[in-house]
């Protein structure tokens, strides 16, 4: 049991509660901007009891939880706490795979004592950061991540190396990576409700619903995961994506999401000292067909205006034909140092007027659409 998955509990919201004692025990929601737009980035456990969750529109969160404290995202502060969090982990092993600011895998190596390390790490995080983390200990990444989620907050779950399949058999199939609401419904229609049921299925039977992933999904259900813990490498790309709670064919809504993601990607590029040559848009349709469109600039770009202009133009090139979209993603790649030559001129949709920094503000109709869209899940990656 050498693999650990550590996940900080309600990270952004917990930092706000730690630094503002008067907010402890109160529902706290982090997200949006000072104008009240955008989506929830994190919700304290007190807010979650009202039904508030990440990627939910701020307006909906306010309706669900009127007594909550709403706080704008403070990325520099959270990033500094994340740096200290990772420094604690490095005392135990150099083999660390960060997944985001607040979670990571660790490989302790042959002979590593997972339960002992997990206990010591939790103690150090409380002592040095005044925060809590939930930890899963197992023989592979899938089981460790699943375990860390079973007793949140402040949990510690150990899955014995020879009992992985037995340990997870009674859990719902939704706990398996790659199974979302539609995948869950597909399995339920076939009488497959628990991971143990899924583990006994012939992968070929699932190919109509999961395609090439059917074998991987069944192997995970059997507790099999051969992926190594991979220490962080210099990012080859940065991306943002969101899954809508209800599939949409509203193109204005898609453009609004791309514009929001462009702002986030500009911030991440600036923090990393990078610019990008290629912008890619990903649209996943209601039938799980995935469409991608890319464009490469002659010189590296950085600003949200440039990224959004390319991304929105790419969305416009996709002929949806009335089909609904369930996920939209935006990725920048071909990353180079900011010392590389910068794009000097760029044309973009004249319907977007620039703000005082030259970044286009969201069209009023885009704003309205964005605020009305519920999200199931929002994620980001850097690889």
N, C-alpha and C positions, 0 to 999 in steps of 0.2 A: 504494500500500500504506500507507494512512493509519490503519487500524484495528488496535488492539492489544488482546489479551486477556492479562491478567496473573493468574496463579494461584499463590499462595504454596504451597510444598511442605509437605504434612502439617502445616499451620499450628499447631494447638494443640499437637501432640506435639513439633514442632520448637522451639517456645518453651520447653517443659518441658526438653528436652535442652540447649538453649542456656543456660538458667539453672541447670541442675544438671549440671555437667561429668561427674560420675560416671555419668550416664545416657547419655552419647553413645556411639553404637555398640550400645546395648542396645535391645531391643524395648520401646517405651513405648505404653501404651494410655490414652487420655483418655476418661472418660465415667462414667456411673452416678453414684452418690452414695457416701457413706462406708459405707453399709450393704451395698454391693456389688450393688445393683439397677440397673436401667435398661439403656441401650444405649450402644454405643461412639460417641463423637462424633468421634474422630480416632485414627488408628493410625500410628506411625512406619513408615518403610519396612522396618525390621528386623522389626516385628510383622506387616507385610503378607505377608512371605515365609512366615509360618505360616498364612496364610489369613484373618487378622483384617482386617475392613473396617468402615467406618462403618455405623451403624444395626444392627449385630449385637448381640444380647443379651450383656451383660457375662459372664454365666455361661458362654456358649458360647466367648467369647474366652479365658476362663481355661482352658477345657479344651484349646483349640487351641494356646495359647501359655503354658504354665505359668511360664516364666522371665521373662515380661513384668513391667514395672513398671506398676501400675495407679494412675492419678492422677485425682482428681475434677476436674470442669470448673471453671476459674477465669475466668469471663466478664469481670470488670472488668480483669484483667491482659491478656487477649487483646484486649479492646476498645481498650485504650490502645495496644497495638502496632499494631492496625488503623488507629487515628487517625494514627499516624506514617507508616504505609505509604501512606495516601491523601494525606498531605501531600507525600510524595515525588512521587507521580504528578501532583499539581497544578502542579509546577514546569514540566511540559511542556505541559499544556493544561487549560483549565477544563471541557472537554467530557468528563466522566467519569461512567460509569454503574456504581456499585458493585452487585454481585450478592449479596455477603455480606461478612463481616468480612475475608475473605482473597482476594477476586477482584474484578476490575473490567474493564470495557471502557474504552478511550480512543479518541477521535477527534482526530488531530493536525491536521486541517484540510487544505485544499488545499496541496499542495506539501510536506506533512509527510514526513520521512524515517523510516519505520517501523523499519527495521533499526538505524539509528543510535540512535534513541530507546530501542529495546528493550535494546540493549547498555548504554547509559548507565544506564537504570533498574535493570537487574540489578546493575550495579556499585554503585550507590548503596544498594540494599537490602542487599547483603552488607556494605558498609562501615558503614552506619548502624544496621542492625537485627541484623546477624550471622545472617541468615536467607537462604534462597534462594527464588527464584521462577522459574516456567516461563512463557515468553512465546510467544504466537503472533502473527504479523504477516501481515495479508492485506488484501483490498479490502472485506471485509464481516465482520459479526459471527460468522456461522456458521463461516466458514473460519478466522477468527482463534481462536475457542474450540476448534475441532477441532485446530488446529495446536498450541496450548499443551499439549495432552494427549499429544502423540505422543512426546515425549522426556523425560518427567518421570523423576526430579527434575532441577532446574536446567537445563532445556532452553531452546532458542531455535530456533523453526522459522519460516521465512519461506515463504509461498506466493506466488509471483509473480502479479501481477494478471491476466495473460492465460493462466495455466495452472491455475486453480483446479479446474476440472472434471477435467482430466487428472491433477492431483496426488492427488486423493482417490478416483479411480476404483477402485483396487485394495483400498481399505479395506472392512471388513465393514459391512453395512447397519446394524448396531447402533450405529455411530458417528453416525448421523443423529439429530438431535433429534426426539423424539417416537416413536422406535421402541424399545419395550421387549421383554421376552422373548416376549410373545404376538405382537407385531407382527413380530418377527424370525422366529418359527415360521411365521406366515402367509406371509411372503415366501419362506422356504425351501421351503415346500410348493409354491410356484409357480416354483421354480428360480431365485429371485433371491437371490444370496448377497453380491454386492459392490455398492458404491455405483454403480459404472459400469453394472452390470446394471439397477439401479433407475432410473438417469438415462434409460435408453432406453424405459422403460415408459410407456404411455398412462395418465395419472392415473385415467381412468374405470374402468380395469380393477381398480384398487385400492379403489374406493369401498365394496364390500361389507366390506372389512376396516378401512378407515381413515376412511370417511365423508367429511366436508367437508375433512379434513386431507390427503386424498390428493394434491391439487394442490400444497400447500405442501411435502409430503415429497419429491415428485419434483423440484420446483424447487430445494430444498436439495441434492439429489443432483446436480443440474446446476451447483452452485456459485452459485446465485442467492439472494440475501437482501437485500431492500431496506430492512430495518428500520434506523432511525437509532440512533446512540448517544444515549441520553436521560439527561441529568444528573438526579441524584436530586431528587425532589420531596417535599414533606411527605407522610408516609404517609397513605393513605386507609383502609388496613386492615393487619392483621398476621395471619399464618396459619402453621400447622404442619401437615404431613401426612406419612404414612408408607405405603409399599407393602409388604405382607406377602410374604415369599418363597413362602408357600403360602396360597392363598385360604382364608378361614375363615368359618364361620357362627356362631361362638361370640360371642354378644352380650356376655357378660361381658368378653371380651377387648377388644371395641370400647369399652366403657365405661372400661376401664382406660387405654386409649390417650388417650381424651378427657380423663381426669383428669390424666394426665401432661402433656398439651399445655396444659391450663388453668394449671398451675403455671408453665410456660415463658412463656406469654402474659402472665401477671401480671407476671413479672419484666421482660419487654420493655416493657410499658405503663409500669411504674414508672420504668424508665430513660429513657423518652421523655417523661415528665411528662404522660401521657395516660390517659383512661378511655374506655370504649366503650359504645355504646348497643345494638349488635346483635351477636348470636352466631349463627354459621352452621356447620352440620355438613355435610360432604360425604362420601358413601359411593359408591365406584366398585365395581360388581359384577364378577363374573368375566367376564361378556359385554361389559364396558366401558360398560354403562349407568351413568350418573352421577345420583345422587339427592342433592338438597340440601334442607335444612330450616333456616329462620331464625326467630329471635324477637327482637323489639326491646323493651328495657326502658323503662319510663316515665322513668327517670332513669339517668344513666351509671353503669356498674359498673366495678369494678377487680379485686376479689379473686379468687383461684383458686376459692374456694368458690362464688362467684356464677357465674363463667364455666363451671365444671364442672357446676354444677347445671342451668343452662340447656342446655348441650351434651349432657349425658347424657339429659335429658328429651327432647331432639330426636331422639336416637338411638332412644329408646323409641317414638317416633311412627312410625318407618319400619317398614312391614310387609315383612320380607324373604321370607317364605313359603318358607323353606328355602334360598334362594339364598345363594351364597357372596360374601364381600366381599374385594376385593383391595387396596383403598386406603381409608383414613379420614383426613379432614382436619378441622381446627377453625379457624375464622376469626372475628376480632372486627373490627367496622367501626363507622362512625358515630363516629369518634374525636373527642374533645373534650379540652380542657385539664383537668387534675386539679382546677382551681379550680371546675369545675362541680359542682352538687349531687350528692351520692353516695347510692346506694341505702342505706336504713337497715335494712330487713328483707328477708329472702329465705328461702324454704323450699326444702329440697333433700332428697334421699334420706336417710331416717333411718338407713339401713344404714351410712352413712358417719359415723364419729365424728371430731370435731375434734381437732387437735393443740393444742399450747400457744399457737399463733398464731391459732387459730380456723379453720385451713385443714383441710378434711376429709382424713384419711389414707385411703389406698387400702384398700378391703375386702380381706381376706386372700385370698379367691378371685380377686379381680382381680389381686392381686400374683402369684399363682401362674400365672395365665394369661399375664400380661405377660412373665414371665421365660421362659416356654416358647415365645414367638413369635419366629421368625426374621424379619428384615426385609431387603428388597432395597434400599430407598432411603428416606431420610428427609430432608425439606427444610423450609425455612421461607421466608417471604417477607414483605416489607413494601412496600406500594405505595400 
